[in-house]
């Protein structure tokens, strides 16, 4: 399995979010990422970020920082929407 370097991950993240924002813009929909939950787990903060379209929650992701959590949410949203 090829290794992903941080730079690649940054590019992938930008692409996934751009894809989602592009789709939302094209379809006249409002896309937002919001923090749904924040708690301590194993001494670290764990964030739950939701991807909402027109105020409807379509996917949520968890991560130890908001960026990672929103990335997971974006990926799940893209999958769910079949983009």
Beta strands, then each sheet from edge to edge (+ up, - down):
strand 1: 31-41
strand 2: 44-53
strand 3: 56-63
sheet 1: 1+ 2- 3+
end
